[in-house]
Amino acid sequence: MRVEPQRGPGGRDDAAGAVFAALADPTRRQVVRALAERETVTASALAGELPVTRQAVAKHLAALGEAGLVAGERAGRETRYRLTPGPLTDAMAWMVDAGARWDERLARLQGRLGG
């Protein structure tokens, strides 16, 4: 169920963007929290915990899967989902890098202003 993030000219930016877009939805963040609490879970079990239908959970899992945050594995008649935190780590690294660039710019500005 995992689709590799696009690795075009944006590369790391594209991958981080996919994670941020997936996590922009509050229900998806709830799904990620629920997945983080256990090894695997079915869409039906998640629907029992969340205020949405199983169909909605399946759509949210698909969106998270496209961002690389969730992987599904067939176990008999059901699919069990697990969190794949690698893309979260990559998105956090992107934020640290972006923050460092701004810190450098602000330090240069402060130096020019004589502060």
OpenMM code with the backbone's topology and positions (N, CA, C; nanometers):
from openmm import Vec3, app, unit

residues = "MET ARG VAL GLU PRO GLN ARG GLY PRO GLY GLY ARG ASP ASP ALA ALA GLY ALA VAL PHE ALA ALA LEU ALA ASP PRO THR ARG ARG GLN VAL VAL ARG ALA LEU ALA GLU ARG GLU THR VAL THR ALA SER ALA LEU ALA GLY GLU LEU PRO VAL THR ARG GLN ALA VAL ALA LYS HIS LEU ALA ALA LEU GLY GLU ALA GLY LEU VAL ALA GLY GLU ARG ALA GLY ARG GLU THR ARG TYR ARG LEU THR PRO GLY PRO LEU THR ASP ALA MET ALA TRP MET VAL ASP ALA GLY ALA ARG TRP ASP GLU ARG LEU ALA ARG LEU GLN GLY ARG LEU GLY GLY".split()
positions = [
    Vec3(0.0815, -0.1191, 0.0000),
    Vec3(0.0000, 0.0000, 0.0000),
    Vec3(0.0859, 0.1255, 0.0000),
    Vec3(0.2157, 0.1147, 0.0180),
    Vec3(0.3019, 0.2319, 0.0228),
    Vec3(0.3432, 0.2729, -0.1170),
    Vec3(0.3304, 0.3996, -0.1447),
    Vec3(0.3741, 0.4556, -0.2708),
    Vec3(0.4929, 0.5440, -0.2397),
    Vec3(0.6023, 0.5262, -0.3129),
    Vec3(0.7211, 0.6076, -0.2891),
    Vec3(0.6920, 0.7531, -0.3208),
    Vec3(0.7345, 0.8462, -0.2330),
    Vec3(0.7181, 0.9875, -0.2643),
    Vec3(0.7976, 1.0227, -0.3896),
    Vec3(0.7487, 1.1195, -0.4640),
    Vec3(0.8146, 1.1615, -0.5863),
    Vec3(0.9537, 1.2135, -0.5543),
    Vec3(1.0522, 1.1687, -0.6302),
    Vec3(1.1906, 1.2107, -0.6101),
    Vec3(1.2383, 1.2907, -0.7305),
    Vec3(1.1664, 1.3949, -0.7623),
    Vec3(1.2036, 1.4790, -0.8752),
    Vec3(1.2976, 1.5882, -0.8302),
    Vec3(1.2889, 1.7036, -0.8946),
    Vec3(1.3764, 1.8150, -0.8602),
    Vec3(1.3613, 1.8586, -0.7148),
    Vec3(1.2397, 1.8440, -0.6581),
    Vec3(1.2173, 1.8830, -0.5195),
    Vec3(1.2681, 1.7797, -0.4208),
    Vec3(1.2762, 1.6533, -0.4627),
    Vec3(1.3293, 1.5446, -0.3800),
    Vec3(1.2792, 1.5456, -0.2383),
    Vec3(1.3654, 1.5871, -0.1486),
    Vec3(1.3338, 1.5895, -0.0054),
    Vec3(1.2165, 1.6830, 0.0235),
    Vec3(1.2099, 1.7943, -0.0491),
    Vec3(1.0980, 1.8870, -0.0316),
    Vec3(0.9657, 1.8206, -0.0669),
    Vec3(0.9634, 1.7444, -0.1768),
    Vec3(0.8417, 1.6762, -0.2197),
    Vec3(0.7976, 1.5739, -0.1147),
    Vec3(0.8934, 1.4979, -0.0626),
    Vec3(0.8616, 1.3959, 0.0372),
    Vec3(0.8074, 1.4615, 0.1642),
    Vec3(0.8722, 1.5682, 0.2094),
    Vec3(0.8247, 1.6390, 0.3283),
    Vec3(0.6865, 1.6988, 0.3021),
    Vec3(0.6661, 1.7522, 0.1830),
    Vec3(0.5366, 1.8091, 0.1477),
    Vec3(0.4258, 1.7058, 0.1530),
    Vec3(0.4546, 1.5843, 0.1076),
    Vec3(0.3555, 1.4768, 0.1130),
    Vec3(0.3193, 1.4434, 0.2568),
    Vec3(0.4183, 1.4424, 0.3452),
    Vec3(0.3925, 1.4151, 0.4870),
    Vec3(0.3095, 1.5274, 0.5479),
    Vec3(0.3486, 1.6513, 0.5223),
    Vec3(0.2744, 1.7645, 0.5781),
    Vec3(0.1311, 1.7672, 0.5275),
    Vec3(0.1118, 1.7390, 0.3997),
    Vec3(-0.0237, 1.7368, 0.3427),
    Vec3(-0.1075, 1.6270, 0.4073),
    Vec3(-0.0477, 1.5095, 0.4249),
    Vec3(-0.1217, 1.3992, 0.4862),
    Vec3(-0.1589, 1.4308, 0.6304),
    Vec3(-0.0691, 1.4956, 0.7027),
    Vec3(-0.0939, 1.5249, 0.8437),
    Vec3(-0.1743, 1.6527, 0.8657),
    Vec3(-0.2089, 1.7221, 0.7586),
    Vec3(-0.2902, 1.8435, 0.7721),
    Vec3(-0.4308, 1.8120, 0.8198),
    Vec3(-0.4762, 1.6900, 0.7944),
    Vec3(-0.6113, 1.6498, 0.8338),
    Vec3(-0.6110, 1.5986, 0.9780),
    Vec3(-0.6973, 1.6529, 1.0648),
    Vec3(-0.6977, 1.6107, 1.2053),
    Vec3(-0.7330, 1.4625, 1.2255),
    Vec3(-0.8184, 1.4081, 1.1403),
    Vec3(-0.8525, 1.2662, 1.1546),
    Vec3(-0.7315, 1.1798, 1.1222),
    Vec3(-0.6550, 1.2201, 1.0222),
    Vec3(-0.5340, 1.1433, 0.9894),
    Vec3(-0.4341, 1.1482, 1.1040),
    Vec3(-0.4262, 1.2623, 1.1700),
    Vec3(-0.3361, 1.2702, 1.2865),
    Vec3(-0.3844, 1.1762, 1.3962),
    Vec3(-0.5159, 1.1636, 1.4136),
    Vec3(-0.5697, 1.0680, 1.5106),
    Vec3(-0.5348, 0.9251, 1.4706),
    Vec3(-0.5423, 0.8953, 1.3421),
    Vec3(-0.5071, 0.7617, 1.2933),
    Vec3(-0.3597, 0.7338, 1.3212),
    Vec3(-0.2740, 0.8310, 1.2953),
    Vec3(-0.1303, 0.8134, 1.3218),
    Vec3(-0.1068, 0.7891, 1.4700),
    Vec3(-0.1736, 0.8657, 1.5561),
    Vec3(-0.1595, 0.8441, 1.7013),
    Vec3(-0.2031, 0.7036, 1.7400),
    Vec3(-0.3157, 0.6597, 1.6852),
    Vec3(-0.3661, 0.5256, 1.7170),
    Vec3(-0.2690, 0.4179, 1.6690),
    Vec3(-0.2125, 0.4366, 1.5511),
    Vec3(-0.1161, 0.3396, 1.4986),
    Vec3(0.0128, 0.3392, 1.5808),
    Vec3(0.0505, 0.4533, 1.6333),
    Vec3(0.1730, 0.4626, 1.7123),
    Vec3(0.1613, 0.3868, 1.8447),
    Vec3(0.0401, 0.3623, 1.8882),
    Vec3(0.0179, 0.2944, 2.0169),
    Vec3(0.0242, 0.1431, 2.0074),
    Vec3(0.0284, 0.0879, 1.8877),
    Vec3(0.0312, -0.0580, 1.8722),
    Vec3(0.1097, -0.0970, 1.7491),
    Vec3(0.1390, -0.2253, 1.7407),
    Vec3(0.2172, -0.2738, 1.6274),
    Vec3(0.1381, -0.2702, 1.4975),
    Vec3(0.0204, -0.3330, 1.4962),
    Vec3(-0.0653, -0.3323, 1.3779),
    Vec3(-0.2108, -0.3208, 1.4221),
    Vec3(-0.2952, -0.2787, 1.3270),
    Vec3(-0.4383, -0.2653, 1.3549),
    Vec3(-0.5146, -0.2701, 1.2230),
    Vec3(-0.6387, -0.3134, 1.2291),
    Vec3(-0.7228, -0.3163, 1.1093),
    Vec3(-0.7994, -0.1846, 1.0963),
    Vec3(-0.8486, -0.1589, 0.9757),
    Vec3(-0.9303, -0.0396, 0.9527),
    Vec3(-1.0587, -0.0470, 1.0359),
    Vec3(-1.1147, -0.1659, 1.0503),
    Vec3(-1.2370, -0.1814, 1.1302),
    Vec3(-1.2130, -0.1459, 1.2763),
    Vec3(-1.0997, -0.1900, 1.3305),
    Vec3(-1.0673, -0.1584, 1.4702),
    Vec3(-1.0478, -0.0080, 1.4877),
    Vec3(-0.9822, 0.0556, 1.3916),
    Vec3(-0.9639, 0.2005, 1.3986),
    Vec3(-1.0978, 0.2728, 1.3912),
    Vec3(-1.1861, 0.2259, 1.3045),
    Vec3(-1.3177, 0.2887, 1.2913),
    Vec3(-1.3961, 0.2785, 1.4217),
    Vec3(-1.3732, 0.1724, 1.4980),
    Vec3(-1.4398, 0.1579, 1.6268),
    Vec3(-1.3921, 0.2580, 1.7302),
    Vec3(-1.2741, 0.3124, 1.7092),
    Vec3(-1.2150, 0.4089, 1.8029),
    Vec3(-1.2346, 0.5539, 1.7614),
    Vec3(-1.2627, 0.5754, 1.6328),
    Vec3(-1.2706, 0.7111, 1.5798),
    Vec3(-1.4144, 0.7459, 1.5427),
    Vec3(-1.4460, 0.8737, 1.5391),
    Vec3(-1.5828, 0.9149, 1.5053),
    Vec3(-1.6084, 0.9203, 1.3549),
    Vec3(-1.5559, 0.8208, 1.2808),
    Vec3(-1.5768, 0.8140, 1.1365),
    Vec3(-1.6057, 0.6690, 1.0976),
    Vec3(-1.6568, 0.6512, 0.9780),
    Vec3(-1.6893, 0.5168, 0.9297),
    Vec3(-1.5638, 0.4406, 0.8898),
    Vec3(-1.5806, 0.3105, 0.8716),
    Vec3(-1.4689, 0.2272, 0.8268),
    Vec3(-1.4229, 0.2722, 0.6889),
    Vec3(-1.5186, 0.3096, 0.6032),
    Vec3(-1.4866, 0.3580, 0.4691),
    Vec3(-1.3990, 0.4835, 0.4768),
    Vec3(-1.4328, 0.5750, 0.5667),
    Vec3(-1.3532, 0.6973, 0.5831),
    Vec3(-1.2139, 0.6635, 0.6347),
    Vec3(-1.2059, 0.5690, 0.7288),
    Vec3(-1.0758, 0.5274, 0.7811),
    Vec3(-0.9908, 0.4709, 0.6681),
    Vec3(-1.0512, 0.3892, 0.5811),
    Vec3(-0.9786, 0.3311, 0.4683),
    Vec3(-0.9223, 0.4408, 0.3774),
    Vec3(-0.9999, 0.5461, 0.3542),
    Vec3(-0.9525, 0.6566, 0.2705),
    Vec3(-0.8378, 0.7308, 0.3390),
    Vec3(-0.8489, 0.7509, 0.4690),
    Vec3(-0.7412, 0.8175, 0.5426),
    Vec3(-0.6148, 0.7317, 0.5422),
    Vec3(-0.6306, 0.6011, 0.5583),
    Vec3(-0.5153, 0.5113, 0.5532),
    Vec3(-0.4495, 0.5155, 0.4155),
    Vec3(-0.5290, 0.5242, 0.3112),
    Vec3(-0.4746, 0.5331, 0.1751),
    Vec3(-0.3935, 0.6613, 0.1585),
    Vec3(-0.4452, 0.7734, 0.2080),
    Vec3(-0.3729, 0.9008, 0.1984),
    Vec3(-0.2426, 0.8951, 0.2770),
    Vec3(-0.2478, 0.8358, 0.3952),
    Vec3(-0.1257, 0.8210, 0.4762),
    Vec3(-0.0276, 0.7266, 0.4069),
    Vec3(-0.0806, 0.6237, 0.3414),
    Vec3(0.0043, 0.5312, 0.2680),
    Vec3(0.0746, 0.5975, 0.1511),
    Vec3(0.0047, 0.6876, 0.0814),
    Vec3(0.0652, 0.7593, -0.0312),
    Vec3(0.1808, 0.8473, 0.0153),
    Vec3(0.1733, 0.8961, 0.1381),
    Vec3(0.2818, 0.9771, 0.1947),
    Vec3(0.3910, 0.8894, 0.2555),
    Vec3(0.3709, 0.7582, 0.2527),
    Vec3(0.4706, 0.6664, 0.3065),
    Vec3(0.4638, 0.6473, 0.4571),
    Vec3(0.3573, 0.6978, 0.5201),
    Vec3(0.3465, 0.6922, 0.6660),
    Vec3(0.2846, 0.5634, 0.7185),
    Vec3(0.2171, 0.4894, 0.6319),
    Vec3(0.1457, 0.3688, 0.6727),
    Vec3(0.1721, 0.2589, 0.5707),
    Vec3(0.1861, 0.1374, 0.6203),
    Vec3(0.1995, 0.0218, 0.5322),
    Vec3(0.0925, -0.0788, 0.5714),
    Vec3(0.0294, -0.1382, 0.4717),
    Vec3(-0.0721, -0.2401, 0.4960),
    Vec3(-0.0211, -0.3763, 0.4549),
    Vec3(-0.0602, -0.4771, 0.5317),
    Vec3(-0.0188, -0.6140, 0.5018),
    Vec3(-0.1382, -0.7065, 0.5195),
    Vec3(-0.1649, -0.7860, 0.4162),
    Vec3(-0.2777, -0.8797, 0.4224),
    Vec3(-0.2479, -0.9893, 0.5229),
    Vec3(-0.3476, -1.0183, 0.6048),
    Vec3(-0.3405, -1.1290, 0.7012),
    Vec3(-0.4741, -1.2010, 0.6921),
    Vec3(-0.4803, -1.3036, 0.6073),
    Vec3(-0.6077, -1.3717, 0.5846),
    Vec3(-0.7020, -1.2819, 0.5084),
    Vec3(-0.8206, -1.2592, 0.5655),
    Vec3(-0.9222, -1.1776, 0.4986),
    Vec3(-0.9108, -1.0291, 0.5301),
    Vec3(-0.8214, -0.9935, 0.6186),
    Vec3(-0.8129, -0.8534, 0.6571),
    Vec3(-0.6742, -0.7964, 0.6274),
    Vec3(-0.6679, -0.6656, 0.6266),
    Vec3(-0.5409, -0.5960, 0.6103),
    Vec3(-0.5068, -0.5318, 0.7429),
    Vec3(-0.3848, -0.5554, 0.7863),
    Vec3(-0.3365, -0.4967, 0.9110),
    Vec3(-0.2397, -0.3848, 0.8737),
    Vec3(-0.2596, -0.2706, 0.9376),
    Vec3(-0.1808, -0.1523, 0.9067),
    Vec3(-0.0827, -0.1241, 1.0186),
    Vec3(0.0335, -0.0708, 0.9784),
    Vec3(0.1338, -0.0306, 1.0771),
    Vec3(0.1915, 0.1042, 1.0359),
    Vec3(0.2365, 0.1768, 1.1351),
    Vec3(0.2987, 0.3067, 1.1123),
    Vec3(0.4395, 0.2851, 1.0590),
    Vec3(0.4773, 0.3612, 0.9590),
    Vec3(0.6141, 0.3594, 0.9079),
    Vec3(0.6712, 0.4993, 0.9319),
    Vec3(0.7424, 0.5173, 1.0419),
    Vec3(0.7821, 0.6515, 1.0864),
    Vec3(0.8957, 0.7165, 1.0087),
    Vec3(0.9593, 0.6459, 0.9180),
    Vec3(1.0707, 0.7049, 0.8434),
    Vec3(1.0384, 0.8390, 0.7796),
    Vec3(0.9266, 0.8508, 0.7083),
    Vec3(0.8941, 0.9799, 0.6475),
    Vec3(0.8728, 1.0918, 0.7511),
    Vec3(0.8267, 1.0575, 0.8707),
    Vec3(0.8144, 1.1593, 0.9762),
    Vec3(0.9521, 1.2119, 1.0138),
    Vec3(1.0473, 1.1215, 1.0263),
    Vec3(1.1847, 1.1599, 1.0588),
    Vec3(1.2410, 1.2491, 0.9493),
    Vec3(1.2155, 1.2113, 0.8239),
    Vec3(1.2628, 1.2918, 0.7112),
    Vec3(1.2002, 1.4314, 0.7120),
    Vec3(1.0703, 1.4396, 0.7424),
    Vec3(1.0023, 1.5697, 0.7471),
    Vec3(1.0572, 1.6548, 0.8619),
    Vec3(1.0860, 1.5916, 0.9734),
    Vec3(1.1448, 1.6653, 1.0862),
    Vec3(1.2836, 1.7171, 1.0488),
    Vec3(1.3622, 1.6364, 0.9780),
    Vec3(1.4946, 1.6802, 0.9332),
    Vec3(1.4811, 1.7988, 0.8377),
    Vec3(1.3786, 1.7941, 0.7526),
    Vec3(1.3542, 1.9057, 0.6616),
    Vec3(1.3257, 2.0334, 0.7408),
    Vec3(1.2428, 2.0214, 0.8458),
    Vec3(1.2102, 2.1381, 0.9284),
    Vec3(1.3331, 2.1922, 1.0001),
    Vec3(1.4178, 2.1036, 1.0508),
    Vec3(1.5405, 2.1460, 1.1181),
    Vec3(1.6298, 2.2208, 1.0197),
    Vec3(1.6426, 2.1679, 0.8981),
    Vec3(1.7245, 2.2319, 0.7962),
    Vec3(1.6683, 2.3693, 0.7598),
    Vec3(1.5376, 2.3767, 0.7391),
    Vec3(1.4747, 2.5052, 0.7054),
    Vec3(1.4925, 2.6051, 0.8199),
    Vec3(1.4774, 2.5584, 0.9427),
    Vec3(1.4959, 2.6455, 1.0586),
    Vec3(1.6389, 2.6960, 1.0692),
    Vec3(1.7348, 2.6090, 1.0402),
    Vec3(1.8759, 2.6484, 1.0460),
    Vec3(1.9059, 2.7566, 0.9421),
    Vec3(1.8461, 2.7415, 0.8242),
    Vec3(1.8676, 2.8438, 0.7205),
    Vec3(1.8144, 2.9792, 0.7654),
    Vec3(1.6969, 2.9794, 0.8278),
    Vec3(1.6411, 3.1051, 0.8769),
    Vec3(1.7251, 3.1618, 0.9898),
    Vec3(1.7753, 3.0757, 1.0767),
    Vec3(1.8628, 3.1223, 1.1851),
    Vec3(1.9865, 3.1909, 1.1285),
    Vec3(2.0452, 3.1318, 1.0220),
    Vec3(2.1626, 3.1923, 0.9577),
    Vec3(2.1275, 3.3284, 0.8992),
    Vec3(2.0144, 3.3367, 0.8319),
    Vec3(1.9728, 3.4642, 0.7720),
    Vec3(1.9507, 3.5707, 0.8787),
    Vec3(1.8843, 3.5319, 0.9859),
    Vec3(1.8586, 3.6284, 1.0930),
    Vec3(1.9882, 3.6726, 1.1605),
    Vec3(2.0836, 3.5808, 1.1752),
    Vec3(2.2128, 3.6163, 1.2349),
    Vec3(2.2874, 3.7147, 1.1451),
    Vec3(2.2842, 3.6916, 1.0116),
    Vec3(2.3492, 3.7848, 0.9187),
    Vec3(2.2830, 3.9221, 0.9245),
    Vec3(2.1500, 3.9243, 0.9315),
    Vec3(2.0777, 4.0506, 0.9409),
    Vec3(2.1133, 4.1233, 1.0688),
    Vec3(2.1178, 4.0496, 1.1766),
    Vec3(2.1538, 4.1110, 1.3058),
    Vec3(2.2952, 4.1667, 1.3006),
    Vec3(2.3875, 4.0963, 1.2331),
    Vec3(2.5246, 4.1447, 1.2196),
    Vec3(2.5301, 4.2721, 1.1377),
    Vec3(2.4501, 4.2803, 1.0332),
    Vec3(2.4476, 4.4011, 0.9496),
    Vec3(2.3870, 4.5192, 1.0238),
    Vec3(2.2944, 4.4903, 1.1146),
    Vec3(2.2296, 4.5981, 1.1903),
    Vec3(2.3135, 4.6417, 1.3088),
    Vec3(2.4271, 4.5719, 1.3281),
    Vec3(2.5185, 4.6088, 1.4359),
    Vec3(2.4751, 4.5566, 1.5720),
    Vec3(2.4000, 4.4495, 1.5736),
    Vec3(2.3528, 4.3991, 1.7030),
    Vec3(2.4206, 4.2769, 1.7392),
] * unit.nanometer
topology = app.Topology()
chain = topology.addChain("A")
for resn in residues:
    res = topology.addResidue(resn, chain)
    for name in ("N", "CA", "C"):
        topology.addAtom(name, app.Element.getBySymbol(name[0]), res)
